[in-house]
Amino acid sequence: MTKKYGILTSGGDCQGLNTAIRGVAKALYEECDDIKIYGFLDGYRGLIQNDYKEMKPQDFSGILTLGGTILGTSRQPFKEIDNPVDPDDPKSPTRLDAMVKTYEKLKLDGLIILGGNGTHKSAYSLHKRGLKVITLPKTIDNDLWGTEMTFGFQSAVNIATQVIDSIHTTATSHGRVFIIELMGHKAGWLTLHAGIAGGADIILIPEIPYSIDALIEGLKKRQSQKKKFSIIAIAEGALSTDEAAMSKKEFKKFRSDSTAPSVGYQLAQELEKKTGQEIRVTVPGHFQRGGQPSPYDRVLATSLGTAAAKQITLGNFGVMMGLQNHQIVPIPLEEVAGKIKQVPLDSLLIDSARAIGTVFGDE
């Protein structure tokens, strides 16, 4: 009897999505004699709108090193999962109901979902509705609970580090302070890793609110040591101590009133005003999650994908495949959904960075 499986990629793209898709599909073809794989286009949108294509084995060839996702992706916020598909139609099903309907119409035997935090919350909702769901952890932020590493992260670290490395030469030549704003709304893993690897003098992450005065002291210390330049790596979700003390409403208004386009430029304005120093800002943006996956991510994504295929053949659903203690293991979705893995304040990486004089702006 033919087994039917669906697969989709949801949320922001990153390196390694195609690698993981390939790993799942090729392993399933090896394990199963008679299967069909349906690729849903543009993430949950495809599942909602019954927009898919039947994949062939050749579709999964030649994509090991290909960036992006061959299936396309889109953001379908979890908070809107119970909204009607057509808000103007009083009889319109909710987005969740529409996804369940598509799954049941195709008589799928399982659904493989690749995504980050929001994606996993929606996947858990589908699981609770009785769908056979298995997920893979992708995000350059590395902030998914239950796995030590997400694919896409190391590739982004490599790119962010290259940016810092390149800024070093121009910073040295001109003797300026450079701010490099990296991705990471709620977790600082990317900025911390790239900051240490690239030799940033100041690293600012969401987990550690910073004081402008502490940053100025750090810059003055470098000047007293006859160091002509300084490099600040800041995560896009970093907060000052004043901002961290604000209510959500106050913070939203403060940021909306700011004339700076992002936190990096906001910090530059404040430092220039208080120090008189010339500050330059670099924002690599989506460059960090584009291009080919690194060799590490190719191996990790392949391992996660083949492990997912194994769990599918065993009939074990409702889990995310994660890396724990150097092993790929299934983690129940209820333990993953809605949880953020932030950098712990007692992290060895933070201790190591402090030991070599890196400033985090909190002391």
C-alpha positions in Angstrom: 0.0 0.0 0.0 1.4 3.4 -1.0 2.5 5.6 1.9 1.9 9.4 1.4 3.9 12.0 3.2 3.8 15.8 3.0 6.7 18.2 3.6 6.9 21.9 4.0 9.3 24.7 5.0 7.9 27.5 7.1 9.0 30.9 8.4 12.3 32.6 7.5 14.6 30.8 5.2 18.1 29.7 6.1 21.0 27.6 4.8 20.4 23.9 5.0 16.7 23.7 4.3 17.2 21.9 1.0 19.9 19.7 2.5 17.4 18.6 5.2 14.6 18.0 2.6 17.0 15.9 0.6 18.0 13.9 3.7 14.4 13.1 4.6 13.3 12.2 1.1 16.3 10.1 0.1 16.2 8.1 3.3 12.4 7.5 2.9 12.9 6.3 -0.7 15.6 3.9 0.6 13.4 2.6 3.5 10.0 2.4 1.7 9.1 0.4 -1.4 6.1 2.5 -2.4 5.8 6.1 -1.3 4.6 9.5 -2.6 5.9 12.8 -1.3 3.9 16.0 -1.6 5.7 19.3 -1.3 3.5 22.1 0.0 4.4 25.4 -1.5 5.3 28.5 0.6 5.0 26.8 3.9 1.8 26.6 5.8 0.2 28.7 3.1 0.4 25.7 0.8 -1.2 23.5 3.4 -4.0 26.0 4.0 -4.7 26.6 0.4 -4.2 23.0 -0.8 -1.3 24.2 -3.0 1.2 21.4 -3.5 3.1 19.4 -6.0 3.9 15.7 -6.1 7.6 15.3 -5.8 9.8 12.9 -7.8 13.1 11.4 -6.7 14.9 13.6 -9.2 13.6 16.7 -7.4 15.8 15.9 -4.5 19.0 15.5 -6.5 21.5 18.4 -6.8 20.2 20.3 -3.8 22.7 19.3 -1.1 24.5 22.6 -1.4 21.7 24.8 -2.7 20.6 27.7 -0.4 17.1 28.8 0.2 14.3 26.2 -0.2 13.0 24.6 -3.3 9.5 24.5 -1.8 9.3 28.2 -1.0 8.4 29.6 2.4 6.2 32.2 4.1 5.4 33.5 7.5 2.0 32.4 8.9 1.9 33.8 12.4 0.8 31.3 15.1 -1.4 34.0 16.7 -3.5 34.0 13.5 -3.9 30.2 13.2 -7.5 30.4 14.4 -8.4 33.3 12.1 -10.7 32.6 9.2 -9.0 31.9 5.9 -11.4 34.4 4.3 -12.3 37.1 6.8 -15.1 38.3 4.6 -16.8 34.9 4.6 -18.7 34.1 7.8 -18.6 30.4 6.9 -14.9 30.4 6.2 -12.9 27.7 8.0 -10.0 28.7 10.3 -6.5 28.4 9.0 -6.0 25.4 11.3 -9.2 23.8 10.1 -8.1 24.3 6.5 -4.7 22.7 7.1 -6.3 19.7 8.7 -8.7 19.4 5.8 -5.9 19.4 3.3 -4.1 16.7 5.2 -7.2 14.5 5.4 -8.1 15.1 1.8 -4.7 13.8 0.6 -4.9 11.0 3.1 -1.4 11.7 4.3 0.4 9.2 6.5 2.6 11.9 7.9 3.7 15.5 7.6 7.3 16.7 7.9 7.7 20.3 8.9 10.9 22.3 8.9 10.9 25.6 10.8 11.7 27.7 13.9 9.8 28.8 17.0 6.5 30.0 15.5 6.5 27.0 13.1 6.8 24.6 16.0 3.8 26.1 17.8 1.7 25.6 14.8 3.0 22.1 14.3 2.1 21.3 17.9 -1.5 22.5 17.2 -1.7 20.2 14.2 -0.4 17.3 16.3 -3.1 18.0 18.9 -5.6 17.8 16.2 -4.5 14.2 15.4 -2.2 14.8 12.5 1.0 12.7 12.3 3.6 15.4 12.5 7.4 15.3 12.8 9.6 18.5 12.7 13.2 19.5 12.0 14.8 22.5 13.8 15.9 25.3 11.5 16.9 28.9 12.4 20.1 31.0 12.2 19.2 32.2 15.8 19.8 28.7 17.3 17.1 29.5 19.8 14.9 26.4 19.6 14.3 24.6 22.8 15.3 20.9 22.9 18.3 21.0 20.5 21.8 22.1 21.1 22.1 23.2 17.5 19.8 24.2 14.7 20.8 23.9 11.1 21.4 27.3 9.5 23.1 28.6 12.6 26.7 27.7 11.8 26.4 29.0 8.2 25.2 32.3 9.6 28.0 32.4 12.2 30.5 31.9 9.4 29.1 34.8 7.4 28.8 37.2 10.4 32.4 36.4 11.4 33.6 37.2 7.9 31.9 40.5 8.1 33.6 41.3 11.4 36.9 40.1 10.0 36.5 42.4 7.0 35.5 45.4 9.2 38.7 44.9 11.2 41.0 46.1 8.4 39.1 49.3 7.7 38.6 50.0 11.4 42.4 49.6 11.9 43.1 51.9 8.9 40.8 54.7 10.1 41.0 54.3 13.8 37.2 54.4 14.2 34.5 52.7 16.3 32.5 50.3 14.2 29.1 48.8 15.1 28.1 45.6 13.4 24.4 44.8 13.9 23.7 41.1 13.6 20.4 39.1 13.6 18.8 37.7 16.7 15.6 39.2 18.2 15.4 37.3 21.4 18.6 35.3 21.7 22.2 36.3 21.3 23.8 33.0 20.1 24.7 34.3 16.7 26.2 37.6 17.9 28.0 35.9 20.8 29.6 33.2 18.5 30.5 35.6 15.7 31.6 38.3 18.2 34.1 35.9 19.9 35.2 34.4 16.6 35.7 37.8 15.0 37.4 39.4 18.0 34.7 42.0 18.7 35.7 44.2 21.7 32.1 44.7 22.8 29.3 42.2 22.4 25.7 43.2 23.1 23.0 40.5 23.3 19.4 40.4 24.3 20.1 38.4 27.5 22.4 41.1 29.0 20.9 44.6 29.0 23.7 47.1 28.5 24.5 50.5 30.1 25.7 53.3 27.8 28.1 54.4 30.5 29.6 50.9 30.7 30.2 50.9 27.0 31.9 54.3 27.1 34.1 53.1 29.9 35.1 50.1 27.7 35.9 52.4 24.8 37.9 54.7 27.0 39.9 51.8 28.4 40.9 50.7 24.9 42.0 54.3 24.1 44.1 54.4 27.2 45.8 51.2 26.0 46.7 53.0 22.8 44.2 51.0 20.7 43.0 53.1 17.8 39.8 51.3 17.0 37.0 49.3 18.6 34.4 46.9 17.2 31.0 46.5 18.7 28.9 43.4 17.7 25.2 44.0 18.6 22.3 41.7 18.2 19.2 43.3 16.7 17.2 42.4 19.9 19.7 43.9 22.3 18.3 46.3 24.9 19.8 49.0 27.1 19.1 48.8 30.8 16.7 51.7 30.5 14.8 49.9 27.8 14.7 46.6 29.7 13.0 48.5 32.6 10.2 49.8 30.4 6.8 48.2 30.0 6.0 46.7 26.6 3.9 49.7 25.8 6.5 52.2 26.8 9.2 50.3 24.9 7.1 50.2 21.7 6.5 53.9 21.9 10.2 54.6 22.6 11.3 52.7 19.6 8.7 54.1 17.3 9.7 57.6 18.3 13.4 56.9 17.5 14.8 58.5 14.4 17.3 55.6 14.1 16.3 52.8 11.6 17.6 50.0 13.9 19.4 49.3 17.2 22.8 49.6 15.7 22.2 53.1 14.4 20.4 54.1 17.7 23.5 53.0 19.6 25.7 54.9 17.2 23.7 58.1 17.8 23.9 57.8 21.6 27.7 57.1 21.6 28.5 59.9 19.1 26.5 62.3 21.3 28.2 61.3 24.5 31.8 60.7 23.2 32.2 62.9 20.1 33.8 59.9 18.4 33.1 59.0 14.8 30.9 55.9 14.7 30.2 53.7 11.6 27.5 51.1 11.4 27.4 47.9 9.2 24.2 45.8 9.0 24.7 42.6 6.9 21.0 41.8 7.3 19.7 38.9 5.2 23.1 38.3 3.8 23.6 36.2 7.0 21.1 33.6 6.1 21.7 33.4 2.3 24.0 31.4 0.2 25.3 27.8 0.5 25.1 25.9 3.8 28.4 25.4 5.5 29.8 21.8 5.6 28.8 21.6 9.2 25.2 22.5 8.4 25.2 20.0 5.5 26.1 17.2 7.8 23.7 18.3 10.6 20.8 18.9 8.3 21.4 15.5 6.6 21.6 13.7 9.9 18.4 15.4 11.2 16.6 14.6 8.0 17.6 10.9 7.9 16.8 10.5 11.6 13.3 12.0 10.9 12.8 9.4 8.2 13.7 6.7 10.6 11.2 7.9 13.2 8.6 8.0 10.4 9.1 4.4 9.5 8.9 3.5 13.2 5.6 5.4 13.4 6.9 7.8 16.0 5.2 11.2 15.4 4.6 14.3 17.5 8.3 14.9 17.9 11.1 17.2 16.8 14.4 15.8 15.9 17.1 17.5 18.0 20.8 17.3 18.8 21.5 16.4 22.4 24.9 15.2 23.8 26.1 14.6 20.2 23.1 12.3 19.4 20.1 12.9 17.2 17.0 12.2 19.4 13.2 12.7 19.2 11.9 15.4 21.5 8.1 15.6 22.2 6.6 18.7 20.6 4.9 19.7 23.8 8.4 20.2 25.3 9.5 22.4 22.4 6.5 24.6 21.3 6.5 28.1 22.7 9.9 27.9 24.4 12.9 30.0 23.6 16.5 28.8 24.2 18.4 31.9 25.3 22.1 32.2 26.1 22.4 31.3 29.9 24.2 34.0 31.9 26.6 31.4 33.3 27.5 30.3 29.7 31.1 29.2 29.3 31.2 31.4 26.2 30.4 34.5 28.1 32.9 33.6 30.8 35.6 33.0 28.1 34.8 36.3 26.4 35.0 38.2 29.7 38.3 36.5 30.5 39.9 38.1 27.5 38.5 41.6 28.3 35.3 41.5 26.1 32.8 44.1 27.3 29.1 43.1 27.6 28.0 46.5 28.9 26.7 45.3 32.3 29.7 46.1 34.4 
